[in-house]
């Protein structure tokens, strides 16, 4: 099992190119099931989760072809063609690896009238039930049962019907699933309290290119007029705001300066709002942003995770690592997922002073972190340990980096090119 070894204490300086957003790419890939024509996605990252979903789509009958290759995501293009959906079952062996696989449910049901999808797996960061997906599709007329660990769904005769569905709580995945299903439903679908994340907006904009009729894009009220069929399109995956925020914090925690390219400042507004008072400076440059410390030191700030446009839960672990090195104290409150402070004990092994009480963590800054062997527990926790290792004195060994590979492409190469002393050690015991 691969590990990453870091010898910390070196400021990062240079340029890092951000890839397409994993959390945008995954629903965009499943949207290919909605049409028999080719959907071409550019700026597609190559990650473990992308490969997992490719394998799932292949077994549904989707042809996948690399249409253009570049040295980074920006030059990469992949064709997805679901001319004939040959199989409407998403098996456990594939779905268990990544819970975003459940996003095939809506497209399969809308186009084929049936779907059998395993209940999903994924990171151990708390319950992320699929009940909102199911209830929304039932509102559109679907008959859904849970049998032997599978969601077994059938559309009514004549296909799914438009309906109004009010999400009892904001859910990105459920919004995406229902949005895709609604494009081919008969009549009008209204989704109220819909997620507003940039990844949802990116999906909606791609669906419109494919011929869908959607209004309210970017708001919490999406109105979809169903159409008889969708056609192919070409769409560029939005830049990864979580990768952007992560590298911004890498610049801050090491006291360096990074130009983060192929991204936009508006994608990380909530992070900027939290980081600026902490002493992090942001500057817009051509095709990217420049990040550095404003005046040499960091200060503790309080952060609460919230649905977009609030502070992203996917940046919470990185923010905690940053606050470990700030002057004063910071209170970090997690409102989206339970069990998402599993990185706290690992950071404590590196000398951090963190007290967790329920959904909040009090972080008291220390003068310096010290390297230690640590273990990644989920995707974002793993990169928080990398950030801590970059700032720590001595050597840090991050174990279980397969979590990291799910969401960060060539992270050690990108950081090494900016002066980090970091390397991947292949194989070996856990």
N, C-alpha and C positions, 0 to 999 in steps of 0.2 A: 504493500500500500504506500502510495507516494506521500512524502513529507516536504515541507518547505522550511529551509534553514535561513535565518536572518541574523545578521550582525548589525545591531542598531547604532544610532547616534550620528547618522550621516544625513544632512539636509538634502531634500530632493530638489533638483533644478533641471529644467528641460521642458519637453513637450510630450504629452500623452494624448493619443487619439481615442475617443470614446466610440464604442460600437453601437449598433442598433439595440433597442431595448428588448431584452429577453421577454419581459412581461407584455410587450406589444407584439413581438414576433409570434409568440405561441398562439394567441387567438387569430391572428392574421393567417397563419398556416392552416388552422382548422376551417377558416372561411373558404378555403379552396374546395371543400366538400359541397358547397352550395351551388356550384356551377360545373357544367361539363366542358367549359373552356379553360384556358390556361391563366392562372394567376401568377404573375411574376413579382417576387419580392426582392427589393434591393436593400443594401445596408443590413443584411441578415447576419447576425452573429453566429459563430460556430461554437456551440457550447454543449455540454452533456445533455441539458434539457431539450435543446433543439434536436439533437440526434435521437433522443428518446421519442419525441413526437414524430419525427420523420419515420421511424420504424413503425409507429402506430398507423400513420397515414398510408404507408406502403401496404400494410395488410388490409386496409380498407379498399385498396385498388388505386390509390393515387400514384401517378407517375411523377417522379422527382428528378429534375435535371439541372445541373449547374450551368447557368446561361452566361455567366461572366465571373471571372475570378480576379480579385485584387489583393494587394498586400495587406489591406485592412478591410473592415466591414464595408466601408463606403464604396469600394469597387466591386463588391460581391453581389451577384444576382442569381436567384434560384427560381426555376419554373415548377409550379405545382399544377398538375392536370388530373382532375377526377372525372375523366370522360365517362367511365362506368364505375359506380360504387359496387364492388363485388362482394363486400362483407359488411354487415351493419353491427358486428359485435366487436367491442373493444375489450380485449381479454385482460384478466387480472395480472398476468406476468408483465405486461407493458404498463398498464395504468398505475400499478402499485408503486412504480418508480417516481411518479410525478403527478401530483393531484391536478395540474392544469390539463391533464388528458381528458378530464370530464367535459372539456369544452367541445368535444366531438358530438356530445349528446344533442344539442340544439340543431346544428346543421344536418346531422343524419336524420333526425326526426322530421325536420322540415322538408328535406329533399326526398327521402326514401319512405317516409311514413312510419318508420320503426327504428328502434335502436336498442341495443343491449350493451350497457357500459358498466364495467366493474366499478364498485365504490373505490374512490381514489386513495392513494397513499401520499408520500411526500415528506417534507420536513417535520420534525417532532416539535413544533412550536405551538401546539395547542389545537383544540378542535376547530376545524373549518368545515362545518357540515354542508351538505349539498341540498338541504331542505328548501332553500330559497329557489334553487334551480328547478327543483321538482314542482313546487307549488306554483311557480310562474308558468311552467309548461302545462300544468293541469288547468290553469285559468284559460289557456289557449285551446283547451279541449282534449289534451292528451290523457290517455289512460296509463298510469304508471304504477308499477308494483316493485317491491324489493324482494328478489328471489335469490337465495344462496349467494349473497354478497354482490349481486348485480342489480342495476337499475334497468328494468325491462319496460320499455315505453312504446306505445302505439298511438299514432295520430288517428283522429276520427275519419270516417269516410269523407273524402273530399279535401282532406288535409287540415292542418292547424288553422284555427280561427283567431282573428284579432281580438284582443281583450285589453282591459285596463288592469294593470297590476301595480300595487303599491308595495315597494320593498319595506318590510318592517325595520330593517337596518340596511345600511349601505353595504353592498357586496359587489366588488369588481367582477369576479368570475360569473356570478349570476346575471349581472347586467349584460355582460358580453354574450353569454349563452342565449338569453332571451332576445337580445338585439338581433343576433344572427337568425334565430328561429323566426322572428317576426318578419324578416325581409321577404319570406316566401309564404307567409300566412295569408289567409283570405281576409280582407278588410283592414281595419286600423287597429294597431296596438299602441297603447300608451303606457310607458314605463315611468312611474313616479318614484321619487327618492332614488333615482338612478345614480350610480357612481360617476364621478366627473374626472377621474384620473386622465392624464394625457394619453395613456395607453387605450382607454375606452374611446376617446375622441379620435385617435389614430385609426382604430378599427372602424368606427362609423364613417370616417372619411374614405377609407378604402372600399367599404360596402357601397357608398354612393358612386364611386368610380365604376363599380360593378353593375350599377343600374338600380340600386336600392333607393327608396324614397324615404329619407329620414330628415326630420326637422328637430330643432332644439339641441343640436350637437354642442357639447361643452357645458350644457346645463344639466340640472337634475330631473328634467322632464323631457324624455325622448318620445317623439311621435313617429311611428313607422307605418307607412301605407304599403301593404303587401303587394308584390308584383308576381307575375306568373313565372318568370325566370330571371336569373342573373347571368351576366356575361363575364368574360375575362377582363383583366386590367393589369396595369403595372403600378406598383406602389412602393415608396421608400419608407422603411421602418423608421419611426421617430427615434431620435437619439436617446440613449439610456440615461435617464435622470438620476438613477441610483448609482450607476457607475460614475457619473459626473460628480455627485455629492461625495462619493467615497474618495475620489482622487483629490477633491478640494480639501477634504479633511487630512489626507496624506500630506499635502503641502503644509497645512497648518501644524500638524502634530510634529513634523520634523523641522519646522522653522525654515523651510525652503520656499521656492517659488516655482509654480507649474503653470504652463500654458496648456489648458485642457481644450482640445480641438474637436470639431465635428459635433458641437453641442451648443446649447443656448442658455443664457442666464435665466430666462423666464421659466424654464423647466424646473428650477430649484429655488423658486421664490421663498418658500417656507424655510428651507435650509439657510438661505442667505439671511433671512430675518432673524434666525437664531444665532447664526455664526458671526454676524457683524458685531453685535455687542460683546461677543466673546473675544474679539480682537482679530478677526479674520477679514482681510481686504479682498474685494472682488473688482475686477475691471473687465469690461467687455472689449474684446479684440476681434479682428476679422476671423469669422468662422469659429469663434470659441470664446473662452474666458481666461483671465489670468488671476491666479490666487496666491496670496502670500499672507504673512502675519502683518497686521497694521502697524504695530509699534513694539514688536519684540517679545511680548508675552501674551499668554492666554488667560482669560478670566472665566470662572464658572458661571453658567447661565442655566436657567430652568427650561425644560422642554417637555411638552406633552404630545404624544403621537395622536393624530386624528386623520380621518379620511381627507382626501384631497379637497380643498387646497391647503389643508393643515400639514404639519410636519410628518413626513412619511415614516411608517413603522419600519420600513426596510432600511432606514438610515439611523435607527435608534441605537443599534449596537456600535456602529462607528462613532456616533456622538458620545456614547459612554466612554469609549476608549480615549477620545479626544479630551473629555472632561477629567479623565484620570490624571492628566498632566497640566491642568489649569490651576491658577491660583484661586483659593477659596473653595466654595462648595457648589454643587449643582444637583438639582432634583430632576430626575428623569422619570416620567410617568407613561406607562404603556396602556393604551385604551383599546387597541385593536385585537391583539392576541394574548392569551395567557401563556405561561411557560416560555416567555421570550426574554428572560434574563439569565439563560443558561450559560451565557458567556461571562457573567459576573464572577463566578468562582474561579474561572480560568484567568481572568484579569487580576484577581486577587493574588493568584500564584506569582504574578509578576510584580507584586508590591503595591497594587492599587488598594485604595481604601473605599470599599463599597458596602453599604448596608441596604439590603433588600427587605422591604416590608410590603407584602401584597403586590400591588401593581405599580409600586414606586420604588426607585432606587436612589439613595442619597450617596453622591460621589464626592469625596473630599480629595482635592488635588494633592498630589505628592510631588516632591522636587524631581524625582526621576523614577522610572520603572526599571526593573532589572529583568534580563532575559531568563527564560525558563521553558521547559517542555510543557506544551499546552495542547488541548484537544478541541477541535472544532465540533460543534453540535448541530449547526445548521448553516445555511449559505451565508447569511449576513453576519452571524457570529464568527464565522471563519475569517472573514475579511477584517473584522474588528481586531482579531488577534494579530493579523498581519500588520495593521496600523500600529498597534501597541509595540510589536516587535521592532518596527522601523524606528521608534523613539526610544526604545529601551537600551540600557547599558548591557553589553555582553550579547550572548547568543540565545536566540529563541528558536525552538523547533515546534512547528505547527503540524500536528498529526491530523489524519482524516481529511486531507485537503480535497477529496472527491466532492465534498460539499461546495468548496470554492469553485471547482470546475463547472458546476451547474450554472453559474451566473457571471463569471469573470473570465474573459478570453485572454490568455497569455499574460496573466497579471504579473508574474515574476519577471517576464521579459520587459514589460512596459516600465516597471519600477526600476529594474536594473539599468535600463537605458537612461534613467534620470539620476543615477548615482547611488541607488540602494545596493547594499551588499546582501544579495538575496539569491538563493538557488533552490531548484527542485531536486529532491533526492528520490529517485525512482525505486519502487519495490520495497521490500523489507517487511518486517512485522508491523502490526498496528501499534 
